[in-house]
Amino acid sequence: MINGESLLIFLVVGVLAGWLGGIVVKGYGMGLIGDMVVGVIGSFIGGWLFGYLHIVHGAGFLGDLIGATVGAILLLIVLRLVRRRRAF
């Protein structure tokens, strides 16, 4: 069951992961809502990928942030490749 505190932490991790992903993948500052969406989707991607590869990324807030950031970076790279392909 999701309570208010866990939802808030999930959204904070999403915003931070999206923001960090935008810093790493230059040119993808999407604002607060965009960063949150990228970070939340990235957290699912990072969690799935780390689980699939049996990579332990730590527990708690920092571990969640690392996994979500890796997922956000991968998502932004894929978005960049798709946009680049459409331009041609």
C-alpha positions, 0 to 999 in steps of 0.5 A: 500500500502506498502512503503519502510519505512513500509517494513523496519519496518516489516523486523526489527520486524521480525529479532528482533522477530526471534532473541528473539524467538531463545533466549527464545527457547534455541538452535535455533540460525538460523542466520540473514535470518533464524531469519527474516523468523521465525520472519515474520512467527511468526508475522502472527501467533502472530497477528492471535492468539492475534486477535482470543483470543481478546488480545490487545498487544499494538500499534506501534513498541513495540506491533508488536514486542511483538506479533511477538515474541510470534508467533516466540516462538510458531513456534520454539516450534512446530519446536522442537516438529516436529524435536524431533518426527522425530528423533525417 
